[in-house]
């Protein structure tokens, strides 16, 4: 294998696939990146058995010169550091004696030990005939509006994932850690030929959103029994699915309310943010919200620190008043997911879930459970 390639092009590909390299991997070969060079271009592959990322760099006479085709596994950490730090515009990579790798530029030369490609696991990145298409910006928005509500508790693996439901041209994404819930529904341009109900690990889908580019309009979603493959331009991203049944979240969302209030999104966020400054427990950071006519009062207090009280104007749908306590952190993360100017909070009772919606977008629902303070 022998190639001369533009540094920035190679670095971009290495940065993408390196997200699949785990420092904790028990299989040493999976700390490497597989280079496959053909007359059509260079394919880079990395995997940690949980996710696999592959990207293809097509041959272009201005960016790449291929002299000898071939394959080799190169230690991911070292090749990434070398390419990142070399100052030259072009980098040469040459395999000598099958397993010796020579990486050189004008004034630099590195010799690395490679790994035989035969030792690399056989990774199958297959396409489904019945894939689903979604716009890149829409996909990123959906994930950002839901994934924060996933759980970090590995003892309940189902709650560490985002639930994807696809029926016809409707995609519904949901996440919950049992203390809060996020649900977003969108309409796709095309209808799916099958219905899907799968759970994708939250941390894996976050990695995918970090490496996708808005310059590429669409993402293809290929769903299988135990895995899902995302195709984005010349990049393939495959992740395992979480086995199990996701909670029926629609049953958890109250249909009725005793009181609804409308408030400025930015104003409400800032009020809760300031009120949380004096909370003593930074994990729960409990604040109390109460209504008094058309005034919203948010307060918090700590015996060691002091107390704070914030007020803002609101619009209510009834004469009722409510007093309820909740995690400021959870409420602020929920509010951050909205893009409009005004939000609507629905209350069912002091110990019942709070429902948050955008007044102009009913397809995004956030739910936060109250916290007893007595």
Secondary structure by P-SEA (a helix, b strand, c coil): ccccccaaaaaaaaaaaccccccccccccccbbbbbbcccbbbbbbbcccbbbbbbbccccccccccccccccccaaaaaaaaacccccbbbbbbccccbbbbbcccbbbbbbbbbcccccccccccccbbbbbbaaaaaaaaaacccccccccccccccbbbbbbcccbbbbbbbcccbbbbbbbbccccccccccccccaaaaaaaaacccccccbbbbbbcccbbbbbcccbbbbbbbbbcccccccccccccccccccccaaaaaaaaaaaaccccccccbbbbbbbcccbbbbbcccccccbbbbbbbbcccccccccccccaaaaaaaaaaccccbbbbbbccccbbbbbbccccccbbbbbbbbbcc
